[in-house]
Amino acid sequence: MSENTVVSIRDVDVFQGDYLVLKQVNLEVNKGNFFYIIGKTGSGKSSLLKTLYADLPLVKGEAQVVGYDLQKLKRKEIPYLRRKLGIVFQEFQLLQDRNIEENLFFVMRATGWKDMKAMKEKALEVLGKVGLENKGYKMPHQVSGGEQQRLGIARALINDPVLILADEPTGNLDPQSSEGIMKLLFDISNNNCAVLMATHDYSLFQKFPSTTYICEQGRLIEGEKLKRSESPESSGETERKGD
């Protein structure tokens, strides 16, 4: 791996329990890359991301993620791996009993922050990056869905990650809010942070083209190598959680 590489996986098999979801996956992600992982329901997009942030164990193959060898990763090291990542979910997973700023403080305390002055400065910085600089006092239910997802992205930026893993980040948003989130994620990648985004919304990468990888028939295939007459969505299936 070069010092620019944040993900390097070789011949990895991705499992959900005993079920083999993807086989012989090969992927290299460098700082500043923006890659889509696309595919229909159950194709393995979310399972691949979960393997990268050690929510699913690496069973077979070699994987290096932000300097950690997933094959040798110990349970006690998982929090340290995740501190170098930013994870954005389809479900915003916000704490509804505290305001926007306090949602960020919660993450900071959980990842070792102690100096309140530094915490306030960092919260203001990341809220500014996502366009929420004047809304830190508001409760999550007092802002729109798009703004809640912006808070989710701010939370992911707290520890200056070199890699963002975004799992259907626009799945619960209207088209206008989705476009704003996409612009934000592209801005993040342009600042030398890699973004790996799972989605089944083909309209997004038509408006925001970038490198695509397709989960199909148990494989991860580079998009430009696969000629398609129709998208995986054409089967009429709806996305289920945790594919």
C-alpha positions in Angstrom: 0.0 0.0 0.0 1.2 3.5 -0.8 0.7 6.3 1.8 -2.1 7.6 -0.5 -4.1 4.4 -0.2 -6.9 4.2 2.4 -8.5 0.9 1.4 -6.8 -2.1 -0.2 -8.7 -5.4 -0.4 -7.6 -8.5 -2.2 -9.7 -11.6 -2.9 -12.1 -10.9 0.0 -15.2 -12.9 0.5 -18.0 -11.0 2.2 -20.4 -12.9 4.5 -23.6 -12.1 6.3 -23.5 -14.8 8.9 -22.9 -18.1 7.0 -24.2 -16.7 3.8 -21.6 -15.7 1.1 -22.7 -12.3 -0.3 -19.7 -11.3 -2.4 -16.8 -13.4 -3.5 -13.2 -12.5 -4.5 -13.6 -8.7 -4.0 -10.7 -6.6 -5.1 -10.7 -2.8 -4.5 -8.3 0.0 -4.0 -9.3 3.4 -2.8 -7.0 6.4 -2.6 -7.3 9.7 -0.8 -9.7 12.0 -2.7 -11.4 9.2 -4.6 -15.2 9.2 -4.9 -16.5 5.7 -5.7 -20.1 4.5 -6.0 -21.0 1.0 -5.0 -24.3 0.2 -6.8 -26.6 -2.8 -7.3 -30.0 -4.1 -6.6 -31.5 -5.4 -3.4 -29.4 -7.9 -1.5 -26.4 -7.5 -3.8 -24.0 -6.9 -1.0 -23.4 -3.1 -1.0 -24.1 -2.6 2.7 -22.3 -5.8 3.7 -19.2 -4.6 2.0 -19.2 -1.3 3.8 -19.9 -3.1 7.1 -16.9 -5.3 6.5 -14.7 -2.2 6.0 -15.7 -0.7 9.3 -15.5 -4.1 11.1 -19.2 -4.5 11.8 -18.9 -7.8 9.9 -15.8 -9.9 10.4 -13.3 -10.5 7.6 -13.5 -14.3 7.0 -11.4 -14.7 3.9 -8.9 -12.5 1.9 -6.7 -9.6 2.7 -7.9 -6.1 3.7 -6.1 -3.0 4.8 -8.4 -0.1 5.9 -6.8 3.3 7.0 -3.7 1.4 8.1 -5.5 -1.4 9.9 -5.2 -5.0 8.8 -8.7 -6.4 9.2 -7.5 -10.0 9.2 -5.5 -9.3 12.4 -7.8 -6.7 13.9 -8.6 -7.3 17.6 -12.0 -6.4 19.0 -10.4 -3.7 21.3 -8.9 -2.0 18.2 -12.2 -1.6 16.4 -13.0 1.8 18.0 -9.6 3.1 17.0 -10.2 2.0 13.4 -13.6 3.8 13.4 -12.1 7.0 14.7 -10.2 7.2 11.4 -13.4 6.7 9.4 -16.5 8.7 9.0 -19.7 6.6 8.7 -23.0 8.1 7.3 -26.2 6.0 7.4 -29.5 6.1 5.6 -31.2 6.4 9.0 -29.8 9.5 10.5 -29.2 7.9 13.9 -29.3 11.1 15.8 -30.0 11.5 19.5 -33.4 13.1 19.7 -33.1 14.2 23.3 -30.4 16.7 22.8 -29.7 19.6 20.3 -27.5 19.5 17.3 -24.3 20.8 19.1 -24.8 18.3 21.9 -25.1 15.4 19.3 -21.6 16.3 18.2 -20.3 16.6 21.8 -21.6 13.1 22.5 -19.5 11.7 19.6 -16.5 13.7 20.7 -16.6 12.4 24.3 -17.1 8.8 23.0 -13.9 9.2 20.9 -11.7 10.7 23.6 -12.3 14.5 23.5 -12.2 16.2 26.9 -11.4 19.9 26.4 -14.7 21.7 26.1 -13.2 24.8 24.4 -11.7 22.6 21.7 -14.9 20.7 21.4 -16.9 23.8 20.9 -14.4 25.1 18.3 -14.5 21.8 16.4 -18.3 21.6 16.5 -18.5 25.1 15.0 -16.0 24.1 12.3 -17.8 21.0 11.2 -21.2 22.6 11.4 -19.9 25.4 9.2 -18.7 22.8 6.6 -22.2 21.4 6.3 -24.1 24.6 6.4 -25.5 24.3 9.9 -23.3 26.9 11.6 -26.4 28.8 13.0 -28.4 25.8 14.0 -26.4 24.2 16.8 -29.0 25.1 19.4 -31.9 23.4 17.5 -33.2 19.9 18.3 -33.0 17.4 15.5 -36.8 17.3 15.0 -36.8 21.1 14.4 -34.8 20.9 11.2 -35.5 19.2 7.9 -34.5 15.7 6.8 -31.7 17.1 4.6 -30.4 19.1 7.6 -30.5 16.1 9.8 -28.4 14.2 7.2 -26.0 17.2 7.1 -25.6 16.8 10.9 -24.9 13.1 10.2 -22.1 14.2 7.9 -20.8 16.7 10.4 -20.7 14.0 13.0 -18.7 11.8 10.5 -16.2 14.7 10.0 -15.4 15.2 13.8 -12.2 13.3 13.8 -10.9 14.4 10.4 -11.3 11.1 8.7 -9.4 10.1 5.5 -12.3 7.9 4.4 -16.1 8.4 4.5 -18.3 5.3 4.2 -21.8 6.5 3.2 -24.6 3.8 3.1 -27.6 5.1 1.2 -27.1 8.6 2.6 -29.9 10.1 0.4 -32.3 7.2 0.8 -34.7 9.1 3.1 -34.5 12.4 1.3 -36.4 14.3 -1.3 -34.5 15.0 -4.6 -33.6 18.6 -3.7 -32.1 17.6 -0.4 -30.4 14.6 -2.0 -28.7 17.0 -4.5 -27.4 19.1 -1.6 -26.0 16.1 0.2 -24.2 14.9 -3.0 -22.6 18.3 -3.5 -21.4 18.2 0.1 -19.9 14.7 -0.3 -18.1 15.7 -3.5 -16.7 18.8 -1.7 -15.4 16.5 1.0 -13.7 14.2 -1.5 -12.2 17.2 -3.2 -10.5 18.0 0.1 -8.5 14.7 -0.1 -10.9 12.6 1.9 -12.0 9.4 0.0 -15.7 8.7 -0.2 -17.2 5.3 -0.8 -20.9 5.5 -1.2 -23.4 2.7 -1.5 -26.6 3.5 -3.4 -29.3 2.1 -5.7 -30.5 5.5 -6.9 -29.3 5.7 -10.5 -30.3 9.3 -10.9 -27.6 10.4 -8.5 -24.6 9.2 -10.4 -26.1 10.4 -13.6 -26.2 13.9 -12.2 -23.0 13.4 -10.2 -20.8 11.1 -12.3 -17.9 9.3 -10.8 -16.2 5.9 -10.7 -18.8 3.1 -10.2 -18.5 -0.4 -9.0 -21.4 -2.8 -9.4 -22.5 -5.6 -7.1 -23.9 -8.3 -9.3 -24.1 -12.1 -9.2 -21.9 -12.2 -6.1 -19.1 -10.1 -7.6 -17.9 -6.5 -7.4 -17.3 -5.3 -11.0 -15.8 -2.0 -12.2 -18.7 -0.1 -13.9 -16.9 0.7 -17.1 -16.1 -3.0 -17.7 -19.8 -4.0 -17.6 -22.1 -3.1 -20.4 -25.7 -2.9 -19.3 -28.9 -2.5 -21.2 -30.8 -1.7 -18.0 -30.1 -0.8 -14.4 -30.5 -3.2 -11.5 -33.5 -1.1 -10.4 -35.5 -2.3 -13.4 -36.3 -5.5 -11.6 -38.8 -3.5 -9.6 -37.4 -4.6 -6.3 -37.2 -2.2 -3.4 -34.2 -1.8 -1.2 -34.2 -3.5 2.1 -32.0 -2.5 5.0 -28.8 -4.3 5.7 -28.2 -5.7 2.2 
